[in-house]
Amino acid sequence: MTIKVAGNAFQGISALGSSVPEAGFYEVSIVNLERTGNDKPTTRRVYVQFENGFKMFSFLSVPFDDNGNILSDLSEKQVRGRMAVLRSILESLGYSAADIEGATEINTAWFLTSQNQGRKAFVEFVPGQKGVQGSYNEIGKWLTKQQFDALKKSTNVASTNSAPAVSNGAPVPPAGVSLPPPASAAQGIVS
């Protein structure tokens, strides 16, 4: 008996034992960029894979159609904002301003680690809250290599020092002191 499975059947599926990473900064591979039948025409899914094998996708809004034409129903502000996100991802992958702005065409191959000479991206990962409906894993930010290195360094320095006691700076009231009573409805009436 043989096994015959199309490779794309594995898209978005992590290997067993690939656990959700903790909140933090990670290097990731972009393994797919697509629009599915359920997505809006302006939406793409960016699939990323972490070093431990965990895979997820994040939504990306694009300002153009499948033929590369800018959508006429978007405002200039919307187009610029969506282009800024695309540029953030490209810069995260290590492309320079000259690479991006001098390109004749930027297509899917620029993003996919398997097709862009192994370029990987850097992200701030925010895990969803376990057991909370509607809470999803998110990519908080796409980072450049320099931002990633600085954040990893500052995070490691902070985590190796002993944590100070949490305080908001206010003095602790002496025992027996209580808060004043809440305002009455009559105090809100102004004549």
N, C-alpha and C positions, 0 to 999 in steps of 0.2 A: 504494500500500500504506500502511495506517495502523498505528499502534501502539496497542494497548489493554492497559494494565496497571493493575491495582488499586493504589492508592497504598500500601495496607498491605503490599504485596509488598516494599517498600523498607525496612520496619522492621528495624532492627538492621544495616543495610548502610551502610557508609561509602563516600564517593566515593573513587575511585582517587586515590592520592597523599596521603590523609589518614593521616598517620603517628601512631603512638602518642606522646603527649607524654612528656617527661622527668618524673621524680618532682618534685612541687611542688604549688603551690596554684593552683587555677583557678576561673574563673567558668564555669558550665555551664548549658545549657538542659535541663530535663527534658522529653523528647519523647514518652514513653509510660510507662504504669504498667499492668501486666497480669499475669494468671495464665495460664500456658499449660497445655495438656493434660498435660504431663509434670510440672508443679509440684505440690507438696503443697497442700492447701486453705489452709494458713496462709502460703503463700509468694507474693510478688509480685515481679515484675522491674521495676526502676526503670531505664529507658533514659535515658542522658544523652548530650548532644552538646557537644563542646568547640568553641571558637572556630575551630580549624583544620579542623573537619568530622569529626574522629574521634568515633565513637560506640561506646558500650559499655553493658552493663547490670550492675547490682549486685542481689543478692538482698536482699529485705526480708521479715522475718517479721512478720506481723500477728496480733493477738490476737482477731480476729473473723472471722465467716463472710461470705459474699457479701451477706447481708442486714443486716450491721452488728451482729449479735448477738455478744457476748463468748463465746468458746469455753469451755465449762464444764470441759474436761479440763486447762486450764492453771492453774498456781498463781498466786497473787496477784503473786508476784515476777516470773513470766514475763510476765504481763499488763502490769505496770508497766514492765518493761524494754523490751518491744516498743512501748509507748506513748511511752516516752522517745525511742526512735529516730525514730518518726513526728514527734514534736514537734521534734526536732533538724532534720529536713528542712524542716518548716514554718518554723521560725525562720531557717534558712538561706535560705529564699525571702523573708524579710523580714516575715513575719507577727509581730505582737506577741502578748504573753500575752493581752491583751484580745481580740484578733481570734480567737485559738484557743479560749480558754476561754468566750467569749461566743457562739460559733457554734452555730446550731441543728443544722447538719450540715456536716461536712467530708467532701468527696467528691473524686473524681479530678481534677476541674477545678481545685481548689486547687493541685495539684502541677504540672500541665502548663503550661509556659511559653506555649504557644499559646492557653491558655484563662484565664490568671490575670493579664491585663494586662501580659504580658511579664516577669513576675518570673523572675529567674534565681537559681540556687543557687550556693554556694561550697563547694568540696571540696578535700581533700587527696588527691592522686592518687598511687598506688603502682603503677608498671608491673610486669608479670610479668617473670620472668627468661627471656630468649630462649633457646630450645633446652632448657628444663627442663620435662619433662612434668608436668602438674598445677600449673604456675605460671600464675596468671591476673592480669590487670590488676584492681586493687581501688580502691575509694573507701575511704581510710583513715578519714576523718572528714568529717562534714557540718559546715560552719563558718558562723557568722554573718558578716555583712558586716564588723563591727568586728574579729572574730578574723582574717578573711581579710586586711584591710588591715594589721593589726599584723604578721602573719606574712610578708606580702609585703614590708613595709618592713624587717623584721629580716633577711629572706633577702637582699634587695638590698644592704643595708649589709654583711652578712657576705661576699657574693660580690664586692663591689667592693674590699674590703681584700685585701691580699696574704695568702695562706694561710700560717699558721705551720707550721713543721716538725712533723710528727706525733711525739709522744713520750708515753710513759705515766708520765713523771716519774722513772723509775728510772735510776740512773747506768749507763753502759756499762761492763761489766767489762773489765779489762785483758786483753791478748792472752795466751793460754796458760791462762786460767782455764776450768775445765769444771764442769759440774753434778755433784753427788754421784751415786753409783750408785742405781738404784731400790731400794726396800725389798724384802727377800726375803720369801718366804712365811712363814718361821719367825718373823719379827717380828710377824706377825698372830696368833700363838698366845699366849694368855694362860693361865697356870696358876692 
